[in-house]
Amino acid sequence: MLQVPRADLTSFSPDGNKIAYLETSQEFRTWKRYRGGWSLPIAIFDLKSNSYEELPKTEGMDLFPMWHGNAVYFISDRDGVMNLYSYDLGSKQTKKLTDYKEYDIKWPSLGPDAIVYENGGVLYEYNLASGKASNIPIQVHAEDIEARPEFKTLPKISVVTEFLLPRHASLSRPVATFSPCPRSTAVPARSRRTIPAFTN
């Protein structure tokens, strides 16, 4: 007979002797703010002594237990929106670590010194030492190298500008050709200049 017949979203203690887990997870369900009988507590099972302990439970959903040091981190919608919490195994105290009001925290993942999660379509890193969350910038480059933005310097090109010049205007640049119009107050003119060209 198995020590733990069924477990989901399991996290091992640092010494590997205990697990924090859910008997079943509601993460893939189509509902939110579930308050029914499948809202199960996060439990701790000692694999050596076969002892079982539940973390304090509220009406909200507690998901994704993550064991780090002497604390179990998890997300919960006990206040309406999924936020990050921690449960100190020594003091038996639960602490709210983030305070999002609009979007749920989704798919948290524990690393050596931080928890990475998604909120509102953006990835964040929660630093366990400082207790601060920061945005993780993501830049996805196109597979087609020619489609990536870049600056190129091209050879200089000559530009011919045609314009209408008043008869008695003073010129600030050389005029290549001009042709006076009889009985007119303007002169059609053409100017040539060389400019650098850039593209991106």
C-alpha positions in Angstrom: 0.0 0.0 0.0 1.3 3.4 -0.9 2.1 5.9 1.9 0.3 8.6 0.0 -2.4 7.2 -2.3 -2.9 10.4 -4.3 -0.9 13.6 -4.5 -0.8 16.6 -6.8 1.5 19.7 -7.0 4.0 18.1 -4.6 7.1 19.8 -3.1 9.8 18.1 -1.1 11.3 19.5 2.1 15.0 20.4 1.9 16.1 17.2 3.5 13.8 15.1 1.3 12.0 13.4 4.2 8.7 15.3 3.9 6.4 16.5 1.2 3.9 19.3 1.0 1.1 18.4 -1.4 -2.6 18.6 -2.4 -4.6 15.5 -2.7 -6.1 16.8 -5.9 -5.7 20.2 -7.7 -8.3 22.4 -9.2 -5.9 24.3 -11.4 -7.2 23.0 -14.7 -10.9 23.5 -13.9 -12.9 26.1 -15.8 -14.1 27.9 -12.6 -12.7 30.5 -10.3 -13.3 31.4 -6.7 -14.4 27.8 -6.0 -15.7 27.3 -2.5 -17.0 23.7 -2.7 -15.9 20.3 -1.3 -13.0 19.9 -3.6 -11.2 22.9 -2.1 -8.7 20.8 -0.2 -6.0 21.8 2.3 -2.3 21.7 1.7 -0.9 18.8 3.7 2.5 17.8 4.9 3.3 14.1 5.0 6.4 12.7 6.8 7.7 9.9 4.7 9.7 8.4 7.6 7.2 8.5 10.4 4.1 8.3 8.2 2.6 11.3 10.0 0.1 13.7 8.4 -0.4 17.4 9.1 -2.6 20.0 7.4 -1.8 23.7 6.9 -4.5 26.1 8.2 -7.3 26.3 5.7 -9.8 29.0 4.8 -12.7 29.0 2.3 -10.4 29.9 -0.5 -8.4 27.7 -2.8 -4.8 27.0 -1.8 -2.6 25.8 -4.6 1.1 25.1 -5.6 2.8 24.4 -2.3 6.5 25.2 -2.6 8.8 24.2 0.3 11.8 26.5 0.9 13.8 26.5 4.1 11.4 26.3 7.0 8.4 27.7 5.2 5.9 26.5 2.6 4.9 29.0 0.0 1.7 28.8 -1.9 -0.9 30.8 -3.8 -4.5 31.4 -2.5 -7.6 33.3 -3.5 -8.8 33.5 0.1 -9.1 37.3 -0.4 -10.7 37.1 -3.8 -7.6 37.2 -6.1 -4.8 34.6 -6.2 -1.8 36.0 -4.3 1.4 34.6 -2.9 1.4 33.5 0.7 3.9 31.8 3.0 3.4 29.5 6.1 6.2 29.5 8.6 6.5 25.9 10.0 8.1 27.2 13.2 5.8 30.0 14.2 2.7 28.4 12.5 1.9 31.8 11.0 0.5 32.5 7.5 1.7 35.7 5.8 0.4 37.4 2.6 3.3 38.3 0.4 1.7 40.0 -2.7 -1.4 42.1 -3.0 -2.7 41.9 -6.6 -6.2 43.2 -7.0 -7.1 42.4 -10.6 -5.3 39.3 -12.0 -4.5 36.0 -10.4 -1.0 34.7 -9.9 -0.6 31.8 -12.2 1.8 28.8 -12.3 4.4 29.9 -9.6 7.7 28.0 -9.7 10.3 27.9 -6.9 14.0 28.4 -7.6 17.0 28.5 -5.2 16.3 32.1 -4.0 13.1 33.3 -5.8 9.7 32.3 -7.1 8.7 33.1 -10.7 5.1 33.5 -11.6 2.8 35.0 -14.2 0.3 37.8 -13.5 -1.7 39.6 -16.1 0.4 38.2 -18.9 3.7 39.4 -17.4 6.4 37.3 -15.7 7.6 38.3 -12.2 10.3 37.2 -9.9 9.6 37.3 -6.2 12.9 37.5 -4.3 12.6 35.4 -1.1 15.4 37.4 0.7 14.1 40.9 0.0 10.4 40.1 -0.2 10.1 42.2 -3.4 8.7 41.3 -6.8 10.2 42.6 -10.0 9.2 42.3 -13.7 11.2 39.9 -15.9 11.6 41.5 -19.3 11.0 39.0 -22.2 12.1 39.6 -25.7 11.3 37.0 -28.4 13.4 37.4 -31.6 11.9 36.4 -34.9 13.3 33.2 -36.5 13.8 35.1 -39.7 17.0 37.1 -39.2 16.1 39.5 -42.0 12.9 40.5 -40.2 14.7 41.7 -37.1 15.1 45.5 -36.7 18.6 46.9 -37.4 20.2 50.0 -38.8 22.2 50.0 -42.0 24.3 52.8 -43.6 23.7 53.0 -47.3 25.8 54.8 -50.0 25.0 58.5 -50.5 22.3 59.2 -53.1 21.5 62.3 -55.2 18.1 63.8 -54.9 16.6 66.1 -57.5 14.1 68.6 -56.1 11.7 70.5 -58.2 10.0 73.6 -56.8 8.4 76.9 -57.7 10.7 79.8 -57.0 9.5 83.4 -56.6 11.2 85.7 -59.2 13.0 87.9 -56.6 13.8 85.1 -54.1 17.3 84.7 -52.6 18.7 81.2 -52.9 20.2 79.3 -50.0 21.4 76.4 -52.1 22.7 76.1 -55.7 20.1 75.8 -58.4 20.9 73.4 -61.2 18.5 74.6 -63.8 15.7 77.2 -64.0 13.3 78.5 -66.6 11.6 81.9 -66.2 7.9 82.0 -67.1 6.7 84.9 -69.2 4.2 87.2 -67.4 4.6 85.3 -64.2 5.8 86.1 -60.7 7.4 82.7 -60.1 10.2 80.7 -61.7 10.2 76.8 -61.9 13.6 75.6 -60.7 15.5 72.3 -60.1 18.1 71.7 -57.4 20.4 68.7 -56.9 21.9 67.7 -53.5 23.5 64.7 -52.0 22.2 63.2 -48.7 23.0 60.2 -46.6 20.3 57.5 -46.5 19.4 55.2 -43.6 17.1 52.4 -43.3 15.9 50.1 -40.5 
